[in-house]
């Protein structure tokens, strides 16, 4: 996928005018670290992505991406306590791996904690985190599993939406 196409898709979305440059910077960073990851899904979803700002009643943690509605929910009461670049990269990873009603390898919410932990670990690798993570336990669990099965299996399972690569089911 040509990054210029992604930039055009991003620029065509009137819902993202305030953060287009920030998103594109993170997309360039992601692509530089993981150039072989397919970004076609990201390109399509950026055209209609909406960001919804709300309270803890809308979203429990700092943010949540809904792949069904293609909405990024932001908890305004937690945003001041978190690293915004980290949140944006984490949700960008969720958008990149969105499929049907799930992200990464979390089909049917069977591996939610593992998916969250792995997403956080990738986010930390890409942009770090200036604040304490909301998901420390999930990070530890995904790290342990990755040590057992290997980082290539985890990576491939995550970016191809295929948990069977991890668990063989």
C-alpha positions in Angstrom: 0.0 0.0 0.0 1.3 3.4 -1.0 1.5 5.8 1.9 0.3 8.6 -0.4 -3.0 6.7 -0.8 -3.4 6.5 2.9 -2.6 10.2 3.3 -5.3 11.0 0.7 -7.8 8.8 2.5 -7.0 10.5 5.8 -7.2 14.0 4.2 -10.6 13.1 2.7 -12.2 12.5 6.1 -13.7 15.7 7.5 -14.0 14.1 10.9 -10.2 14.0 11.4 -9.0 17.5 10.3 -7.6 18.3 13.8 -5.4 15.2 14.0 -4.5 14.3 10.4 -0.9 15.3 10.8 -0.5 13.4 14.1 -2.1 10.2 12.6 0.0 10.4 9.5 3.2 10.8 11.5 2.3 7.6 13.5 1.4 5.8 10.2 4.8 6.7 8.8 6.5 5.4 12.0 4.5 2.2 12.0 5.3 1.6 8.3 9.0 2.2 8.9 9.1 -0.4 11.6 6.7 -2.9 10.0 6.9 -2.3 6.2 5.5 -5.7 5.3 2.2 -5.3 7.2 -0.7 -4.8 4.8 -2.3 -1.4 5.3 -5.3 -1.7 2.9 -7.7 -2.1 5.8 -6.4 1.0 7.5 -6.7 2.9 4.2 -10.4 2.0 3.9 -11.3 2.7 7.5 -9.6 6.1 7.6 -12.0 7.3 5.0 -15.0 7.1 7.5 -13.4 6.9 10.9 -15.1 9.0 13.6 -13.7 10.1 16.9 -16.3 10.4 19.7 -15.3 12.2 22.9 -17.2 11.2 26.0 -17.0 10.3 29.6 -16.3 7.1 31.7 -19.9 6.1 31.0 -19.1 5.9 27.3 -15.7 4.1 27.6 -14.2 2.7 30.8 -10.5 3.1 30.0 -8.8 6.0 28.1 -10.0 4.9 24.7 -11.6 2.1 22.7 -11.9 1.4 19.0 -15.2 -0.1 17.8 -14.5 -1.9 14.5 -18.2 -2.4 13.8 -19.1 1.3 13.8 -15.5 2.5 12.9 -15.5 4.9 15.9 -12.7 5.7 18.2 -14.1 6.5 21.6 -12.1 8.8 23.9 -12.7 9.1 27.6 -12.1 12.8 28.3 -11.9 12.3 32.1 -8.8 10.0 31.6 -7.1 11.8 28.7 -5.2 14.2 30.9 -3.6 11.4 32.8 -2.3 9.5 29.8 0.2 9.8 27.0 -1.9 10.9 24.0 0.6 9.7 21.4 0.5 6.3 23.0 -3.3 6.2 23.0 -3.4 7.2 19.3 -0.8 4.6 18.3 -2.6 1.9 20.2 -5.9 2.7 18.5 -4.2 3.0 15.2 -3.0 -0.6 15.7 -6.6 -1.6 16.4 -7.7 0.0 13.2 -5.0 -1.7 11.2 -6.0 -5.1 12.6 -9.8 -4.5 12.6 -11.8 -7.3 11.0 -15.6 -7.7 11.2 -16.3 -7.1 14.9 -12.9 -7.6 16.4 -9.3 -6.5 16.2 -6.1 -8.5 16.2 -6.6 -12.1 17.1 -9.5 -11.4 19.5 -12.3 -13.1 17.5 -15.5 -13.6 19.6 -13.7 -11.9 22.5 -12.0 -15.2 23.2 -8.5 -13.6 23.7 -9.4 -10.1 24.7 -6.7 -9.7 27.5 -4.0 -11.3 25.3 -4.9 -9.0 22.4 -4.9 -5.9 24.6 -1.5 -6.9 26.1 0.1 -7.5 22.7 -1.3 -4.3 21.3 0.1 -2.4 24.3 3.5 -4.1 23.8 3.6 -3.1 20.1 2.6 0.4 21.1 5.3 0.6 23.7 7.8 -0.6 21.1 6.7 2.0 18.6 6.2 5.2 20.7 6.8 4.2 24.4 4.6 5.4 27.2 5.2 8.4 29.4 2.6 7.3 31.9 1.8 4.1 33.7 0.0 1.6 31.5 -3.7 0.8 32.0 -2.9 -2.8 31.1 0.1 -4.1 33.0 -1.3 -7.6 33.7 -2.3 -8.0 30.0 1.2 -6.9 28.9 2.8 -9.5 31.2 0.5 -12.3 30.0 1.2 -11.6 26.3 4.9 -11.3 27.0 5.0 -14.7 28.6 3.0 -16.4 25.9 5.2 -14.8 23.2 8.3 -16.2 25.0 6.8 -19.6 24.8 5.5 -19.7 21.2 7.9 -17.2 19.6 7.5 -13.6 18.4 6.9 -14.5 14.8 3.8 -16.6 15.6 2.4 -13.8 17.8 3.1 -11.1 15.2 1.6 -13.2 12.3 -1.5 -14.1 14.4 -2.1 -10.5 15.3 -1.8 -9.0 11.9 -3.6 -11.8 10.0 -6.5 -12.0 12.6 -5.8 -15.7 13.1 -5.6 -17.0 16.7 -5.2 -20.5 15.5 -1.6 -19.7 14.7 -1.1 -19.4 18.5 -3.4 -22.0 19.8 -3.8 -24.4 16.9 -7.6 -24.5 17.1 
